[in-house]
Structures are given as structure tokens and as C-alpha cells.
Amino acid sequence: MKQITAVVRPGKLDAVKAALVAIDVVGMTINDVRGFGRQKGQV
């Protein structure tokens, strides 16, 4: 068994889920996360 952790943009989530289902991945956990880096939230 392997665990894979990925950070995926919300707009790409449906495509990633479809691709995983296509290769018979049967389970996943999705968390909505927020954070900031060096820009301190300034974009």
C-alpha cells in the first residue's frame, strides 16, 4: 500500500479525480487548505 499526498488547485480537482478513477484508485481524502508563503498573503 502506498500513500500519496498532493496539493491540487481547486480548478483541477475534477480532472485529477477523473484520472485517478480511470486507473482504479478507489479512495481519497480531500481537505480544503489555506496558507501563505513569503508574500504573507499579498499577491
mmCIF file of the N, C-alpha and C atoms, coordinates in Angstrom:
data_MODEL
# 
_entry.id   MODEL 
# 
loop_
_atom_site.group_PDB 
_atom_site.id 
_atom_site.type_symbol 
_atom_site.label_atom_id 
_atom_site.label_alt_id 
_atom_site.label_comp_id 
_atom_site.label_asym_id 
_atom_site.label_entity_id 
_atom_site.label_seq_id 
_atom_site.pdbx_PDB_ins_code 
_atom_site.Cartn_x 
_atom_site.Cartn_y 
_atom_site.Cartn_z 
_atom_site.occupancy 
_atom_site.B_iso_or_equiv 
_atom_site.pdbx_formal_charge 
_atom_site.auth_seq_id 
_atom_site.auth_comp_id 
_atom_site.auth_asym_id 
_atom_site.auth_atom_id 
_atom_site.pdbx_PDB_model_num 
ATOM 1   N N  . MET A 1 1  ? 0.851   -1.171 0.000   1.00 0.00 ? 1  MET A N  1 
ATOM 2   C CA . MET A 1 1  ? 0.000   0.000  0.000   1.00 0.00 ? 1  MET A CA 1 
ATOM 3   C C  . MET A 1 1  ? 0.896   1.233  0.000   1.00 0.00 ? 1  MET A C  1 
ATOM 4   N N  . LYS A 1 2  ? 0.503   2.232  -0.757  1.00 0.00 ? 2  LYS A N  1 
ATOM 5   C CA . LYS A 1 2  ? 1.259   3.479  -0.858  1.00 0.00 ? 2  LYS A CA 1 
ATOM 6   C C  . LYS A 1 2  ? 0.355   4.639  -0.479  1.00 0.00 ? 2  LYS A C  1 
ATOM 7   N N  . GLN A 1 3  ? 0.938   5.661  0.127   1.00 0.00 ? 3  GLN A N  1 
ATOM 8   C CA . GLN A 1 3  ? 0.206   6.895  0.407   1.00 0.00 ? 3  GLN A CA 1 
ATOM 9   C C  . GLN A 1 3  ? 0.813   7.997  -0.445  1.00 0.00 ? 3  GLN A C  1 
ATOM 10  N N  . ILE A 1 4  ? -0.038  8.704  -1.149  1.00 0.00 ? 4  ILE A N  1 
ATOM 11  C CA . ILE A 1 4  ? 0.399   9.817  -1.984  1.00 0.00 ? 4  ILE A CA 1 
ATOM 12  C C  . ILE A 1 4  ? -0.268  11.077 -1.466  1.00 0.00 ? 4  ILE A C  1 
ATOM 13  N N  . THR A 1 5  ? 0.519   12.120 -1.252  1.00 0.00 ? 5  THR A N  1 
ATOM 14  C CA . THR A 1 5  ? -0.012  13.413 -0.834  1.00 0.00 ? 5  THR A CA 1 
ATOM 15  C C  . THR A 1 5  ? 0.218   14.397 -1.966  1.00 0.00 ? 5  THR A C  1 
ATOM 16  N N  . ALA A 1 6  ? -0.830  15.093 -2.380  1.00 0.00 ? 6  ALA A N  1 
ATOM 17  C CA . ALA A 1 6  ? -0.718  16.039 -3.493  1.00 0.00 ? 6  ALA A CA 1 
ATOM 18  C C  . ALA A 1 6  ? -1.462  17.319 -3.151  1.00 0.00 ? 6  ALA A C  1 
ATOM 19  N N  . VAL A 1 7  ? -0.923  18.433 -3.582  1.00 0.00 ? 7  VAL A N  1 
ATOM 20  C CA . VAL A 1 7  ? -1.601  19.723 -3.464  1.00 0.00 ? 7  VAL A CA 1 
ATOM 21  C C  . VAL A 1 7  ? -2.092  20.069 -4.865  1.00 0.00 ? 7  VAL A C  1 
ATOM 22  N N  . VAL A 1 8  ? -3.405  20.191 -5.007  1.00 0.00 ? 8  VAL A N  1 
ATOM 23  C CA . VAL A 1 8  ? -4.026  20.383 -6.318  1.00 0.00 ? 8  VAL A CA 1 
ATOM 24  C C  . VAL A 1 8  ? -4.864  21.655 -6.282  1.00 0.00 ? 8  VAL A C  1 
ATOM 25  N N  . ARG A 1 9  ? -4.748  22.460 -7.313  1.00 0.00 ? 9  ARG A N  1 
ATOM 26  C CA . ARG A 1 9  ? -5.573  23.665 -7.407  1.00 0.00 ? 9  ARG A CA 1 
ATOM 27  C C  . ARG A 1 9  ? -7.047  23.267 -7.524  1.00 0.00 ? 9  ARG A C  1 
ATOM 28  N N  . PRO A 1 10 ? -7.939  24.043 -6.894  1.00 0.00 ? 10 PRO A N  1 
ATOM 29  C CA . PRO A 1 10 ? -9.367  23.686 -6.919  1.00 0.00 ? 10 PRO A CA 1 
ATOM 30  C C  . PRO A 1 10 ? -9.932  23.502 -8.330  1.00 0.00 ? 10 PRO A C  1 
ATOM 31  N N  . GLY A 1 11 ? -9.471  24.280 -9.280  1.00 0.00 ? 11 GLY A N  1 
ATOM 32  C CA . GLY A 1 11 ? -9.974  24.172 -10.643 1.00 0.00 ? 11 GLY A CA 1 
ATOM 33  C C  . GLY A 1 11 ? -9.573  22.892 -11.349 1.00 0.00 ? 11 GLY A C  1 
ATOM 34  N N  . LYS A 1 12 ? -8.556  22.223 -10.859 1.00 0.00 ? 12 LYS A N  1 
ATOM 35  C CA . LYS A 1 12 ? -8.066  20.983 -11.471 1.00 0.00 ? 12 LYS A CA 1 
ATOM 36  C C  . LYS A 1 12 ? -8.539  19.732 -10.736 1.00 0.00 ? 12 LYS A C  1 
ATOM 37  N N  . LEU A 1 13 ? -9.262  19.908 -9.643  1.00 0.00 ? 13 LEU A N  1 
ATOM 38  C CA . LEU A 1 13 ? -9.632  18.766 -8.807  1.00 0.00 ? 13 LEU A CA 1 
ATOM 39  C C  . LEU A 1 13 ? -10.483 17.746 -9.555  1.00 0.00 ? 13 LEU A C  1 
ATOM 40  N N  . ASP A 1 14 ? -11.468 18.194 -10.323 1.00 0.00 ? 14 ASP A N  1 
ATOM 41  C CA . ASP A 1 14 ? -12.327 17.251 -11.042 1.00 0.00 ? 14 ASP A CA 1 
ATOM 42  C C  . ASP A 1 14 ? -11.531 16.422 -12.045 1.00 0.00 ? 14 ASP A C  1 
ATOM 43  N N  . ALA A 1 15 ? -10.593 17.051 -12.743 1.00 0.00 ? 15 ALA A N  1 
ATOM 44  C CA . ALA A 1 15 ? -9.773  16.319 -13.714 1.00 0.00 ? 15 ALA A CA 1 
ATOM 45  C C  . ALA A 1 15 ? -8.876  15.301 -13.013 1.00 0.00 ? 15 ALA A C  1 
ATOM 46  N N  . VAL A 1 16 ? -8.326  15.677 -11.865 1.00 0.00 ? 16 VAL A N  1 
ATOM 47  C CA . VAL A 1 16 ? -7.465  14.756 -11.115 1.00 0.00 ? 16 VAL A CA 1 
ATOM 48  C C  . VAL A 1 16 ? -8.284  13.573 -10.601 1.00 0.00 ? 16 VAL A C  1 
ATOM 49  N N  . LYS A 1 17 ? -9.469  13.844 -10.069 1.00 0.00 ? 17 LYS A N  1 
ATOM 50  C CA . LYS A 1 17 ? -10.324 12.754 -9.594  1.00 0.00 ? 17 LYS A CA 1 
ATOM 51  C C  . LYS A 1 17 ? -10.687 11.807 -10.732 1.00 0.00 ? 17 LYS A C  1 
ATOM 52  N N  . ALA A 1 18 ? -11.032 12.352 -11.893 1.00 0.00 ? 18 ALA A N  1 
ATOM 53  C CA . ALA A 1 18 ? -11.391 11.509 -13.039 1.00 0.00 ? 18 ALA A CA 1 
ATOM 54  C C  . ALA A 1 18 ? -10.209 10.648 -13.480 1.00 0.00 ? 18 ALA A C  1 
ATOM 55  N N  . ALA A 1 19 ? -9.019  11.223 -13.480 1.00 0.00 ? 19 ALA A N  1 
ATOM 56  C CA . ALA A 1 19 ? -7.829  10.464 -13.876 1.00 0.00 ? 19 ALA A CA 1 
ATOM 57  C C  . ALA A 1 19 ? -7.538  9.348  -12.879 1.00 0.00 ? 19 ALA A C  1 
ATOM 58  N N  . LEU A 1 20 ? -7.726  9.607  -11.602 1.00 0.00 ? 20 LEU A N  1 
ATOM 59  C CA . LEU A 1 20 ? -7.485  8.574  -10.595 1.00 0.00 ? 20 LEU A CA 1 
ATOM 60  C C  . LEU A 1 20 ? -8.512  7.455  -10.689 1.00 0.00 ? 20 LEU A C  1 
ATOM 61  N N  . VAL A 1 21 ? -9.766  7.805  -10.931 1.00 0.00 ? 21 VAL A N  1 
ATOM 62  C CA . VAL A 1 21 ? -10.801 6.780  -11.104 1.00 0.00 ? 21 VAL A CA 1 
ATOM 63  C C  . VAL A 1 21 ? -10.489 5.921  -12.327 1.00 0.00 ? 21 VAL A C  1 
ATOM 64  N N  . ALA A 1 22 ? -9.954  6.536  -13.376 1.00 0.00 ? 22 ALA A N  1 
ATOM 65  C CA . ALA A 1 22 ? -9.623  5.798  -14.600 1.00 0.00 ? 22 ALA A CA 1 
ATOM 66  C C  . ALA A 1 22 ? -8.546  4.743  -14.374 1.00 0.00 ? 22 ALA A C  1 
ATOM 67  N N  . ILE A 1 23 ? -7.695  4.944  -13.366 1.00 0.00 ? 23 ILE A N  1 
ATOM 68  C CA . ILE A 1 23 ? -6.658  3.944  -13.070 1.00 0.00 ? 23 ILE A CA 1 
ATOM 69  C C  . ILE A 1 23 ? -6.995  3.137  -11.815 1.00 0.00 ? 23 ILE A C  1 
ATOM 70  N N  . ASP A 1 24 ? -8.296  3.102  -11.492 1.00 0.00 ? 24 ASP A N  1 
ATOM 71  C CA . ASP A 1 24 ? -8.839  2.261  -10.416 1.00 0.00 ? 24 ASP A CA 1 
ATOM 72  C C  . ASP A 1 24 ? -8.394  2.647  -9.012  1.00 0.00 ? 24 ASP A C  1 
ATOM 73  N N  . VAL A 1 25 ? -8.147  3.919  -8.777  1.00 0.00 ? 25 VAL A N  1 
ATOM 74  C CA . VAL A 1 25 ? -7.937  4.392  -7.406  1.00 0.00 ? 25 VAL A CA 1 
ATOM 75  C C  . VAL A 1 25 ? -9.324  4.516  -6.790  1.00 0.00 ? 25 VAL A C  1 
ATOM 76  N N  . VAL A 1 26 ? -9.546  3.819  -5.680  1.00 0.00 ? 26 VAL A N  1 
ATOM 77  C CA . VAL A 1 26 ? -10.900 3.724  -5.142  1.00 0.00 ? 26 VAL A CA 1 
ATOM 78  C C  . VAL A 1 26 ? -11.163 4.612  -3.935  1.00 0.00 ? 26 VAL A C  1 
ATOM 79  N N  . GLY A 1 27 ? -10.173 5.300  -3.418  1.00 0.00 ? 27 GLY A N  1 
ATOM 80  C CA . GLY A 1 27 ? -10.418 6.134  -2.251  1.00 0.00 ? 27 GLY A CA 1 
ATOM 81  C C  . GLY A 1 27 ? -9.483  7.314  -2.201  1.00 0.00 ? 27 GLY A C  1 
ATOM 82  N N  . MET A 1 28 ? -9.987  8.411  -1.641  1.00 0.00 ? 28 MET A N  1 
ATOM 83  C CA . MET A 1 28 ? -9.146  9.588  -1.453  1.00 0.00 ? 28 MET A CA 1 
ATOM 84  C C  . MET A 1 28 ? -9.772  10.462 -0.376  1.00 0.00 ? 28 MET A C  1 
ATOM 85  N N  . THR A 1 29 ? -8.946  11.268 0.239   1.00 0.00 ? 29 THR A N  1 
ATOM 86  C CA . THR A 1 29 ? -9.393  12.244 1.220   1.00 0.00 ? 29 THR A CA 1 
ATOM 87  C C  . THR A 1 29 ? -9.052  13.618 0.677   1.00 0.00 ? 29 THR A C  1 
ATOM 88  N N  . ILE A 1 30 ? -10.032 14.528 0.714   1.00 0.00 ? 30 ILE A N  1 
ATOM 89  C CA . ILE A 1 30 ? -9.834  15.871 0.175   1.00 0.00 ? 30 ILE A CA 1 
ATOM 90  C C  . ILE A 1 30 ? -10.025 16.875 1.308   1.00 0.00 ? 30 ILE A C  1 
ATOM 91  N N  . ASN A 1 31 ? -9.041  17.747 1.487   1.00 0.00 ? 31 ASN A N  1 
ATOM 92  C CA . ASN A 1 31 ? -9.109  18.798 2.503   1.00 0.00 ? 31 ASN A CA 1 
ATOM 93  C C  . ASN A 1 31 ? -8.930  20.148 1.836   1.00 0.00 ? 31 ASN A C  1 
ATOM 94  N N  . ASP A 1 32 ? -9.753  21.122 2.213   1.00 0.00 ? 32 ASP A N  1 
ATOM 95  C CA . ASP A 1 32 ? -9.599  22.490 1.730   1.00 0.00 ? 32 ASP A CA 1 
ATOM 96  C C  . ASP A 1 32 ? -8.600  23.179 2.651   1.00 0.00 ? 32 ASP A C  1 
ATOM 97  N N  . VAL A 1 33 ? -7.456  23.560 2.113   1.00 0.00 ? 33 VAL A N  1 
ATOM 98  C CA . VAL A 1 33 ? -6.411  24.168 2.934   1.00 0.00 ? 33 VAL A CA 1 
ATOM 99  C C  . VAL A 1 33 ? -6.114  25.578 2.448   1.00 0.00 ? 33 VAL A C  1 
ATOM 100 N N  . ARG A 1 34 ? -5.632  26.403 3.353   1.00 0.00 ? 34 ARG A N  1 
ATOM 101 C CA . ARG A 1 34 ? -5.245  27.771 3.027   1.00 0.00 ? 34 ARG A CA 1 
ATOM 102 C C  . ARG A 1 34 ? -3.934  28.068 3.735   1.00 0.00 ? 34 ARG A C  1 
ATOM 103 N N  . GLY A 1 35 ? -3.165  28.955 3.161   1.00 0.00 ? 35 GLY A N  1 
ATOM 104 C CA . GLY A 1 35 ? -1.897  29.301 3.773   1.00 0.00 ? 35 GLY A CA 1 
ATOM 105 C C  . GLY A 1 35 ? -1.256  30.457 3.034   1.00 0.00 ? 35 GLY A C  1 
ATOM 106 N N  . PHE A 1 36 ? -0.049  30.790 3.440   1.00 0.00 ? 36 PHE A N  1 
ATOM 107 C CA . PHE A 1 36 ? 0.680   31.843 2.745   1.00 0.00 ? 36 PHE A CA 1 
ATOM 108 C C  . PHE A 1 36 ? 2.157   31.561 2.864   1.00 0.00 ? 36 PHE A C  1 
ATOM 109 N N  . GLY A 1 37 ? 2.921   32.160 1.958   1.00 0.00 ? 37 GLY A N  1 
ATOM 110 C CA . GLY A 1 37 ? 4.364   31.963 1.945   1.00 0.00 ? 37 GLY A CA 1 
ATOM 111 C C  . GLY A 1 37 ? 5.080   33.265 2.218   1.00 0.00 ? 37 GLY A C  1 
ATOM 112 N N  . ARG A 1 38 ? 6.134   33.508 1.480   1.00 0.00 ? 38 ARG A N  1 
ATOM 113 C CA . ARG A 1 38 ? 6.948   34.703 1.682   1.00 0.00 ? 38 ARG A CA 1 
ATOM 114 C C  . ARG A 1 38 ? 6.179   35.992 1.453   1.00 0.00 ? 38 ARG A C  1 
ATOM 115 N N  . GLN A 1 39 ? 5.161   35.935 0.607   1.00 0.00 ? 39 GLN A N  1 
ATOM 116 C CA . GLN A 1 39 ? 4.407   37.142 0.285   1.00 0.00 ? 39 GLN A CA 1 
ATOM 117 C C  . GLN A 1 39 ? 3.463   37.545 1.413   1.00 0.00 ? 39 GLN A C  1 
ATOM 118 N N  . LYS A 1 40 ? 3.318   36.727 2.410   1.00 0.00 ? 40 LYS A N  1 
ATOM 119 C CA . LYS A 1 40 ? 2.447   36.990 3.559   1.00 0.00 ? 40 LYS A CA 1 
ATOM 120 C C  . LYS A 1 40 ? 1.009   37.277 3.127   1.00 0.00 ? 40 LYS A C  1 
ATOM 121 N N  . GLY A 1 41 ? 0.550   36.546 2.114   1.00 0.00 ? 41 GLY A N  1 
ATOM 122 C CA . GLY A 1 41 ? -0.821  36.710 1.651   1.00 0.00 ? 41 GLY A CA 1 
ATOM 123 C C  . GLY A 1 41 ? -1.004  37.813 0.633   1.00 0.00 ? 41 GLY A C  1 
ATOM 124 N N  . GLN A 1 42 ? 0.036   38.578 0.322   1.00 0.00 ? 42 GLN A N  1 
ATOM 125 C CA . GLN A 1 42 ? -0.049  39.646 -0.671  1.00 0.00 ? 42 GLN A CA 1 
ATOM 126 C C  . GLN A 1 42 ? 0.236   39.061 -2.042  1.00 0.00 ? 42 GLN A C  1 
ATOM 127 N N  . VAL A 1 43 ? -0.680  39.239 -2.965  1.00 0.00 ? 43 VAL A N  1 
ATOM 128 C CA . VAL A 1 43 ? -0.479  38.695 -4.311  1.00 0.00 ? 43 VAL A CA 1 
ATOM 129 C C  . VAL A 1 43 ? -0.227  39.820 -5.281  1.00 0.00 ? 43 VAL A C  1 
# 
